[in-house]
Amino acid sequence: MDNKLEHLKQEIMRDDENRKYTDKGIEPLFSAPSTAKIMIVGQAPGIKAQESKIFFNDKSGVKLREWMGINDEIFYNSGLIAVVPMDFYYPGKGKSGDLPPRKNFASKWHNKVLELLPNIRLIILVGKYAQDYYLCDVKRGNLTETVHHYKEYLPQYFPIVHPSPLNFRWQSKNPWFEKDVVPVLREKVREVLNK
């Protein structure tokens, strides 16, 4: 791991707001290789990801890689993909799924991570929390509209729905996403990775 990245990781772990995790030996889960060309901003690690210390280590990750048109090797080992969620720790369980990421986490840490990523050419915004943060003043009225108008945010940002199995109902109600948006996402990913 790069010295600057290791230094940042230690700074995150020393932060009082993360003590409840650090005291249990839980490290922040994100990936920021300096060679990365694509950054994926998701919600927060799920419990399975946090326990295995591998982000998107679940059905959501399988679907995300399928949508992007890349395999596990490129996703995890190429140094071309950064994964920087809105919170680097599992936020806990709520009534209907995982709790949302902590409100001030991204504003405190994302710019510091981005400083370590000079080669980013595309930021994929996975779900509402990432879109609310990165597209705050330009996003549409809701997630569906924002994703439907993804072209407005290119070439820097590409908003998509979360690939969770919990979103299958949304996907079946919005077939245009897999039909029209996913092929463009694949093409953009291929374009960026091959330059």
C-alpha atoms as one frame of an Amber mdcrd trajectory, in Angstrom:
protein
   0.000   0.000   0.000   1.185   3.465  -0.940   2.522   5.547   1.997   0.030
   8.400   1.530  -2.863   5.951   1.411  -1.630   4.123   4.519  -1.247   7.458
   6.318  -4.835   8.412   5.402  -6.125   5.025   6.532  -4.440   5.502   9.927
  -5.921   9.006  10.187  -9.417   7.592   9.529  -8.902   4.887  12.151  -7.718
   7.423  14.764 -10.763   9.630  14.241 -13.018   9.624  17.330 -16.112   9.075
  15.195 -14.685   5.732  14.032 -13.446   4.536  17.435 -16.338   2.111  17.929
 -15.086   0.255  14.844 -11.357   0.655  15.406 -11.689  -0.590  18.999 -13.177
  -3.819  17.603 -10.306  -4.160  15.113 -12.464  -3.194  12.133 -10.561  -1.300
   9.444 -12.132   1.154   6.993 -13.174  -0.636   3.805 -12.316   1.296   0.655
  -9.890   0.996  -2.227  -7.863   3.852  -3.704  -4.998   2.695  -5.945  -3.207
   5.729  -7.387  -3.463   4.113 -10.857  -7.295   3.906 -10.740  -9.197   5.330
 -13.706 -12.728   4.602 -12.447 -14.094   5.362  -8.999 -17.217   3.637  -7.728
 -19.094   5.478  -4.995 -21.583   3.211  -3.250 -23.478   3.385   0.020 -21.406
   1.569   2.669 -20.012  -1.928   3.103 -22.571  -4.603   3.934 -21.928  -6.863
   6.904 -20.625  -9.641   4.610 -18.169  -7.236   2.960 -16.971  -5.857   6.294
 -16.454  -9.342   7.768 -14.589 -10.611   4.689 -12.745  -7.265   4.199 -13.706
  -7.443   0.506 -16.014  -4.728  -0.841 -18.921  -5.723  -3.088 -18.367  -9.328
  -1.978 -21.998 -10.312  -2.501 -24.762 -10.596  -5.115 -24.759  -6.807  -5.521
 -21.082  -6.955  -6.487 -21.693  -9.726  -9.013 -24.460  -7.662 -10.627 -22.366
  -4.454 -10.573 -19.442  -6.163 -12.340 -21.887  -7.632 -14.865 -23.337  -4.172
 -15.554 -19.828  -2.733 -15.935 -18.774  -5.575 -18.225 -15.693  -6.461 -16.164
 -14.546  -9.541 -14.279 -13.344 -10.005 -10.687  -9.695  -9.774 -11.756 -10.121
  -6.287 -13.234 -12.400  -5.164 -10.408 -10.162  -6.279  -7.545  -6.606  -6.685
  -8.855  -5.965  -4.424 -11.851  -5.381  -1.195  -9.911  -7.798   0.479 -12.342
 -10.862   0.561 -10.064 -11.233   2.572  -6.849 -14.145   1.857  -4.504 -14.919
   4.772  -2.195 -18.285   4.331  -0.453 -20.188   7.084   1.325 -19.108   5.440
   4.604 -16.181   3.051   4.972 -17.852   1.050   7.770 -20.993  -1.095   7.967
 -23.610   1.230   9.515 -25.773  -1.517  11.065 -29.159  -3.055  10.398 -32.356
  -1.033  10.120 -36.024  -2.049   9.839 -35.876  -2.553   6.078 -32.243  -3.293
   5.267 -28.973  -1.664   6.247 -28.912   1.743   7.896 -27.821   4.686   5.740
 -24.188   5.847   5.719 -23.323   8.423   8.376 -24.188  11.935   7.164 -20.846
  13.694   7.564 -18.492  10.855   6.682 -18.104  11.568   2.944 -17.645  15.313
   3.407 -14.868  14.601   5.897 -12.925  11.966   3.929 -13.772  11.855   0.210
 -11.720  14.882  -0.842  -8.689  13.447   0.956  -9.123  10.157  -0.914  -9.654
  11.952  -4.243  -6.326  13.749  -3.778  -4.693  10.296  -3.985  -6.500   9.462
  -7.248  -5.044  11.691  -9.998  -6.091   9.449 -12.905  -9.851   9.151 -12.299
 -11.779   9.673 -15.533 -15.203   8.318 -14.551 -17.098   8.269 -11.247 -19.938
   5.747 -11.075 -22.521   6.895  -8.529 -24.306   3.828  -7.180 -27.623   4.706
  -5.577 -29.302   7.684  -3.963 -26.760   8.573  -1.253 -23.869   8.878  -3.712
 -26.004  10.835  -6.173 -27.350  13.188  -3.499 -23.789  13.975  -2.431 -21.994
  14.297  -5.774 -24.864  15.703  -7.844 -26.444  17.728  -5.017 -27.542  20.777
  -7.033 -27.982  19.160 -10.433 -29.712  15.856  -9.668 -33.290  15.308 -10.780
 -36.339  14.997  -8.494 -35.686  11.350  -7.625 -33.257   8.513  -8.292 -35.225
   7.119 -11.248 -35.203  10.471 -13.050 -31.520  11.065 -12.274 -30.547   7.632
 -13.617 -32.830   8.074 -16.641 -31.053  11.359 -17.485 -27.553   9.946 -16.891
 -26.219  11.583 -20.089 -26.523  15.007 -18.435 -23.804  14.046 -15.936 -21.291
  12.565 -18.364 -18.371  12.480 -18.929 -17.465  12.842 -15.224 -20.333  11.062
 -13.479 -22.483   8.062 -14.337 -25.449   7.626 -11.942 -26.923   4.114 -11.649
 -29.363   2.303  -9.394 -27.938   0.090  -6.640 -27.398  -3.455  -7.959 -28.883
  -5.022  -4.800 -31.309  -7.944  -5.156 -33.678  -5.712  -3.143 -33.909  -3.505
  -6.252 -35.196  -6.227  -8.575 -38.705  -4.725  -8.341 -37.342  -1.327  -9.452
 -35.492  -3.002 -12.318 -38.586  -4.885 -13.500 -40.608  -1.634 -13.415 -37.858
   0.206 -15.313 -36.718  -2.164 -18.096 -35.116   0.769 -19.953 -32.245   0.648
 -17.433 -30.868  -2.771 -18.490 -31.894  -2.208 -22.121 -30.577   1.331 -22.683
 -28.350   2.439 -19.799 -26.289  -0.673 -18.993 -24.877  -0.981 -22.563 -23.718
   2.658 -22.406 -22.180   2.064 -18.977 -20.260  -0.927 -20.363 -19.067   1.111
 -23.322 -17.902   4.004 -21.095 -16.079   1.598 -18.755 -14.366  -0.119 -21.704
 -13.421   3.262 -23.201 -11.891   4.556 -19.970 -10.016   1.350 -19.124  -8.543
   1.029 -22.609  -7.120   4.569 -22.837
